Amino acid sequence: MPRSRTPSPRRAAEAWIWRVAAPARRRLLSGLGLSAASALLAIPQDLWLARLLDGAGFHGAGWEAIGPGLGALAALIALRLGLQAGGEGLCASAASRVIGALRARLAAARIAQGPARLGDAGAFATTWLEATAALGPYLARVLPQSVIAAALTPAVLIAVFWLDPLSGALLLISAPLIPLFMALIGWRAEAMNRARWQSLAA
């Protein structure tokens, strides 16, 4: 019978975060979806901008001829900013709700223990304030950026292949080097993060 692999502290922490995020999971997922949609709109926005600049400058159409195109570009930018603001707002609201629910659970568990644990009130206060507050930046900023990166990377690759297969092939070959260099840079940060999660778990 194969032995079950023990999950890494990071994966265990992420699984725990998703469990405690249950009260606001729908709101959080909606915010992540809006953030991903906003990021994906950057591709048609940049393509449209490049087309307008090409028509005005290189083909001599003049800025007067691309006026309607500028209006469409402004509408696309406004839509993208609106989706981004909505996603950030939903993620921030979800983070606040998760922190509030987690603090309520901690307080209820503390009250259920009775006065026998009054001696470590300082440690409990640190956990109740600082450890729970640490979830806010993760849920409101780190997690949305991770989703954006996961959605935007293949979308950019597909767009480049569609525009220029040779450039897409070069990008596909060089793309694996990006996580390699990120891993080289982030090894130390990962060790510090693992130590912090182990401390919070304890």
Backbone hydrogen bonds, N-H to C=O, Kabsch-Sander energy under -0.5 kcal/mol:
donor,donor_aa,acceptor,acceptor_aa,energy
12,A,8,S,-2.8
13,A,9,P,-2.4
14,E,10,R,-2.6
15,A,11,R,-2.5
16,W,12,A,-2.1
17,I,13,A,-2.4
18,W,14,E,-2.2
19,R,15,A,-1.5
20,V,16,W,-2.5
21,A,17,I,-1.5
22,A,19,R,-1.4
24,A,21,A,-1.4
25,R,22,A,-1.3
28,L,24,A,-2.6
29,L,25,R,-2.9
30,S,26,R,-2.2
31,G,27,R,-2.3
32,L,28,L,-2.4
33,G,29,L,-2.3
34,L,30,S,-2.3
35,S,31,G,-2.2
36,A,32,L,-2.3
37,A,33,G,-2.4
38,S,34,L,-2.4
39,A,35,S,-2.1
40,L,36,A,-2.3
41,L,37,A,-1.6
42,A,39,A,-1.3
43,I,40,L,-1.3
45,Q,41,L,-1.9
46,D,42,A,-2.3
47,L,43,I,-2.4
48,W,44,P,-2.5
49,L,45,Q,-2.2
50,A,46,D,-2.5
51,R,47,L,-2.0
52,L,48,W,-2.2
53,L,49,L,-2.6
54,D,50,A,-2.2
55,G,51,R,-2.3
56,A,52,L,-2.3
57,G,53,L,-2.6
58,F,53,L,-0.6
58,F,54,D,-0.7
59,H,54,D,-1.8
61,A,55,G,-2.6
62,G,56,A,-0.8
66,I,62,G,-0.6
67,G,64,E,-1.1
70,L,66,I,-2.0
71,G,67,G,-1.7
72,A,68,P,-2.0
73,L,69,G,-2.2
74,A,70,L,-2.5
75,A,71,G,-2.2
76,L,72,A,-2.2
77,I,73,L,-2.6
78,A,74,A,-2.5
79,L,75,A,-2.4
80,R,76,L,-2.4
81,L,77,I,-2.8
82,G,78,A,-2.3
83,L,79,L,-2.4
84,Q,80,R,-2.4
85,A,81,L,-2.7
86,G,82,G,-2.5
87,G,83,L,-2.6
88,E,84,Q,-2.6
89,G,85,A,-2.5
90,L,86,G,-2.5
91,C,87,G,-2.4
92,A,88,E,-2.4
93,S,89,G,-2.4
94,A,90,L,-2.6
95,A,91,C,-2.4
96,S,92,A,-2.2
97,R,93,S,-2.2
98,V,94,A,-2.6
99,I,95,A,-2.5
100,G,96,S,-2.3
101,A,97,R,-2.5
102,L,98,V,-2.6
103,R,99,I,-2.5
104,A,100,G,-2.0
105,R,101,A,-2.0
106,L,102,L,-2.4
107,A,103,R,-2.6
108,A,104,A,-2.4
109,A,105,R,-2.4
110,R,106,L,-2.3
111,I,107,A,-2.5
112,A,108,A,-2.1
113,Q,109,A,-1.0
113,Q,110,R,-0.5
114,G,110,R,-0.6
114,G,111,I,-1.1
116,A,113,Q,-0.6
117,R,114,G,-1.0
118,L,115,P,-1.3
120,D,117,R,-1.0
121,A,118,L,-1.3
124,F,120,D,-2.1
125,A,121,A,-2.5
126,T,122,G,-2.1
127,T,123,A,-2.3
128,W,124,F,-3.1
129,L,125,A,-2.1
130,E,126,T,-2.0
131,A,126,T,-1.3
132,T,127,T,-1.3
133,A,129,L,-1.5
134,A,130,E,-1.5
135,L,132,T,-1.5
136,G,133,A,-1.2
138,Y,134,A,-0.8
139,L,135,L,-2.7
140,A,136,G,-2.8
141,R,137,P,-2.1
142,V,137,P,-2.1
143,L,138,Y,-3.2
145,Q,141,R,-2.0
146,S,142,V,-2.0
147,V,143,L,-2.1
148,I,144,P,-2.5
149,A,145,Q,-2.4
150,A,146,S,-2.2
151,A,147,V,-2.0
152,L,148,I,-3.1
153,T,149,A,-1.9
155,A,151,A,-1.0
156,V,152,L,-2.8
157,L,153,T,-2.0
158,I,154,P,-2.4
159,A,155,A,-2.3
160,V,156,V,-2.6
161,F,157,L,-2.2
162,W,158,I,-2.1
163,L,159,A,-2.0
164,D,160,V,-3.3
168,G,164,D,-2.4
169,A,165,P,-2.4
170,L,166,L,-2.3
171,L,167,S,-2.5
172,L,168,G,-2.4
173,I,169,A,-2.1
174,S,170,L,-2.3
175,A,171,L,-1.9
177,L,174,S,-1.3
178,I,174,S,-0.5
178,I,175,A,-1.6
180,L,176,P,-1.0
181,F,177,L,-2.4
182,M,178,I,-2.5
183,A,179,P,-2.5
184,L,180,L,-2.2
185,I,181,F,-2.2
186,G,182,M,-2.6
187,W,183,A,-0.9
190,E,186,G,-2.6
191,A,187,W,-2.0
192,M,188,R,-2.1
193,N,189,A,-2.5
194,R,190,E,-2.6
195,A,191,A,-2.1
196,R,192,M,-1.9
197,W,193,N,-2.4
198,Q,194,R,-2.3
199,S,195,A,-1.9
200,L,196,R,-2.4
201,A,197,W,-2.7
202,A,198,Q,-2.2
